[in-house]
């Protein structure tokens, strides 16, 4: 079975620590009785049920679910997990549905999830006790908050290191742009690291959802580390694309289908993005650099890009040259010249332009 994707996040939230379903699963685990529970009711569910008894208006609670789990059969609760619909049921899924599980309870759970399209909770009663949720071809184990927190902290440490390396790559790219020595390799390296940061941040999001209310601090830390990455990466991609197009898919979206291990293949990434060979010297349009100018209107940025065509010409433009661009004006031209002079100091010691 596949691992849960973004479409399964709502299921993860329903079983996060502190939720009624999670409380029931943990209570059943502690008593060691095992359980098989369908979350959902209706004709499709009735078709896979045999025997047992119906409960009229029995409200869902963890203690009640734990008591019903002591019976041999399974349990059916309504879609919102507010009422217990049926208990001591014998589930009969289609035996022709493929399953990779070994134990009878978990084989039944996997088949029920495929056949009904509803979340199925299976709790073991022997050996290593654990609870598993099956839904829409995915499965995940209900892990202890301490385990999830340790995993989140480890991932955050990795994310912090990656973000630091990304910031270093962006700074090196700026230096190279000032010195006019950028190669495709420099651009690809930044995009690779950005893609890794975004993917690792998504991994943290998954853990945050599993943690429920206990994951708020982790979510804040992850969001802080990933802040601005997608926007910056898109500006870099637009700076170095052979043709600038506002209709092109976002660069990280275009790389989304590439397996993580293949993101380290710089030549492959360059090819996927339609760029030249890695050692080809390229020149920026200046979009990313202009994005760092305070309070510079988008219309003025576009005018500057259209007028100068590449960053190095823009970098060496005098106040008079900048003033000639529509929408700039003398005061803003001086502001831009000061900003570009500071960039010069980041390069190889070029003297500021008067």
N, C-alpha and C positions, 0 to 999 in steps of 0.2 A: 504494500500500500504506500501511497505517497505521503510525504510529511505535510502538515497543515500549511496552507498558503494564506494570503490576505483574506480570501473569502471565508476562511474558517475562524477568523479572529473573534467573531461574535460568539461562536461556540466556546472558545477559550475563555471569554469573559463570563459566560454562564457558569463555568466550573472553577472560577478563581476563588482563592481563599476568602472566606466570609460569606459566600453565596449559599443559599439553601441547598443546592445540589451538591456543592463541595462539602458542606457540613454533614450531609447524609452519607456521602462516600467515606468520609473520614471516620464516622461513627461505626459504619459497617466494617471498615478495615480493623478498627480497634477490637471489635467483638469477634472478628475472625469467621464470620458466617458465609461470606461471599454473597454476590448478588448479580442479577441481570435485569437491567431497567431500561425500558423504552420511554423516551421523552416525546410524547405525541400520541394522539388518539384519532379514531375515525375508521372508516371502512378498510383502508389499506392496512392498518394495524390489526383490526379484527381478523383479517384474512390469514394472519400468521400466528394467531392465538388459539389455543385449545384448552378447555377446562378452566379451573380457577373460579373466582367469584368476582362479581362487580361490587364496587363500593359507591354508595350514593352520597356525594357531597363531602367525602372525607378529605379534610384539608391536609395539604402536604406539610410534613415536618420531618426533621432528621430522626427523632426518636421513633416515630411511626414507621418510617422506612426501614430503620434498623430492626424493628420487631418483625415486619413482614419479610425481611431478608432471611429470617431464621427458618422460613418455610422452604420447601424444595423448589417451588416454582419461581418464575420471574414476576416483575411488577410493571404496570403501565401507569404513567402519570400524564397529565394533560400538557399541551404545548408550552404553557407558561410555568409549568411546575408548581402550580398552586393547589391542585387537587390530585389525589390518588384515585385512578379510574378503575384499576383491576389488579388483583393480587393472586399469588399462587398459580400463575399461568404457565402452561407448557408452550414454548415457542417452537413453531415449525417453519423455518425458512426454507427457501428453495435449495435443495442439496446440490443443484447444478451450478450454483454461484461459486466461483473460485475463491479460495481462501488460503492464506499463507500461515494461519495460526495452527497451533497443535492441540491445545486443550479444548475440550468440548464446549465449555462456556464461551471461550473467546472465538472459536470458530463460528458458533451460533451468533455472537454479537457482530462479527464482521459481515456475515451474510445478511443479518437483519438490517444493518445500516445501509447496505447496497440495495436491498429489496424495497425498503420502506422510505429511504431518503431522510430518515429521522436520526437524531443523535441517540446512541446506545451506550449506556454505562455498564461496564463489566468489572466486577470486583472479585479478585481471587480469594480463595480461602485456605489454600495449602502452600507450603514452601515460602518463597519470598512474596509477601503480601503486597499487592499493588492494585491500583485502579486504572482502567484504560477507557478512553472515550473514542468511539468510532463514529465517523460522519463523512459522507460524500467522498468516499475513497481515501480518507485520511484517518490517522489515529494518533493519539498522543496520551502519554501517561500523566496522571495527576501527581506531580512531584511536590515534595515538601517545600514550604517557603524558605527554609534554611538552605536547601540545595539550590533553589532558584536564585536566591540572593547572592550566594557564592558565585554562581555562573554569571550573574549580571555584573558583579564587581570585576570578575576576570575579563569579561567582554569589554567593559568600560575602560579597563587599563589598556587593552589592545587598541581600542578606539582612540584613546588619548595619544598613544604612540603614533598611530597612523595619521591623526590630524596634525601632529607636530611635524611629521615628515612631509605632509602635504603643504603646510605653511612654508617649510624650507624650500620645497620645489617651486612654489609660487614666487618666493623671494629671488631664487636663482633665475627664474624666467624673467623677472623684471630687470635684474642686472644684465642679462643677455640681451634683452630688448633695447636697453639703453646703449649697449656696446654694439648692437646690430650683428650679433653672432648667434641668433636663435636657429636651432635645427629642429626638424620634425621630432627627433628623439626627445628634446626638452618638452615639447608640447604634449607628446604622448605620455611621458612620465607623469606629468601633472594630472592628465585625464585618468590614467590608471589608478593613481592614488585616490583621486576623488571618488571613483567608482567603488573602490574598496571601503572607503569611509561610509558611503551611503549604504552599502550592503551590510556592513557591520552594525550600523545604526538600526537597520531593519531587524537584525537579529536581536538587538536589545529591546526593540518594540515588542517583539514576540514574547520575550521574557517578562516585560512590564505587564503585558496583558494577563499572563499566567499568574503574576503576583497580585493582581487586583489592586485594592486600595493600598497595599504595602509597597507598591512600585512607583509611587509618585516622585520620590527623590531621584530614583534611577532615571525616570523619564526626563526630568529637568536636566540632569547631567548629560544625558545622551543628546537631547535637543541642542544644548549649548555647544557640544563638540561638533555637531553636524551643521550648525547655523551658517548659512551663506554659501555652503559648498556647491550646491546645485546651480545657484545663480552665477557664481564665479566660474564654474566649469563651462557653463553655456557661453559665457562671454569669451572665454579662451577659444572654445570651438568656433564661434562666429568670427573671432579675430583671424583665425588661420585656415578657415574653410576656403577652398579654391574659388567657390562662388558663394556670395552671401545670399541666403534665402530665409525669409521669415516663415515660410511654410514647412521647412524641414523639421522632422521630429527632434525633440530635445536629445542632446548627445548621450546622456546617461540612459535614456529610454532606448536608444538605438543599441546600446551595449547590454541591455537587460537580459537578453537571451544567451549571452556568452557565459559559459561556466566560470566560476571564480578562478580556478586554476589556470584557465586560458587568458585571464586578464593580465598575467605576467608576461605574456608574449607580445613584446612591443611592436614587432613587425606585423603581427596579426592584427593588432588593434589599429595600427596605421592603415592597413589595407581595408579593414572594416569601415573606417571613417572616410575612405576615399582620399587619403593623404599620400604624399610621395614617400620615397624611401627614407629611412631614419636619418641619414646624414645630409639630407637636402637642407640647404639654408633657406629659411623662410622669414617673412617680415609681417609683423602684426598690423592690423588696421587701427588699433588704439582703443577699442571699445572697453576693454577691461581697465586700462589706465584712466580713461576719462570717467569711468564709473566711480573712481576714487576722488574726483573733484567735488568738493562740497557745493551743494545747491546749484548744480549745473543742470538746467532744464534738458529734457530728452531731445527737444527740437534742436537745441544748440549743439548737442553731441552729434546728432545726425548731420548737421550742417558742416561741422568740423571734419567728420569722417568723409563726407562726400567731397569736400574741398581739397583736403590734403592726400586722401587715398591710402596713405600708409603712416604708421606711427613715427618712423624716423624723420619724415618730413615735418610732421606735426611737432615733434620734440625740438627740432631746430628752428622752428618758426619764430620770427621776431614779434614784438608787440604790434608793430605795424602790419605784419602779415596776418596775425590773428584778428586784428581789428577789421580787416577787410571781409571777414566771414560774416554772413548774415546772422544777426541775432547776438553777436558777441559784444561789441562795444568796447570802448577804450578801457574802462575800469575792469571789465571781465577779462580782457586781453592781458592786462597786467597781472591779474590773479592767476591766469593760466601760465603765464611766463614764469612766475614765482614757483608755481607747482612743478613745472618742468625742470627748473633749475635744481630743485631739491632731488628730482629723479637723477639728474646728471651726477650729483654727488654720490648716488648709489652705484654708479657705474665705475668706469676706470679712471676717474679723476678728470673728466673733461671740464674745461672752463665754462662757466655759465655764459649764455648768449645775452648780449645787451639788447 
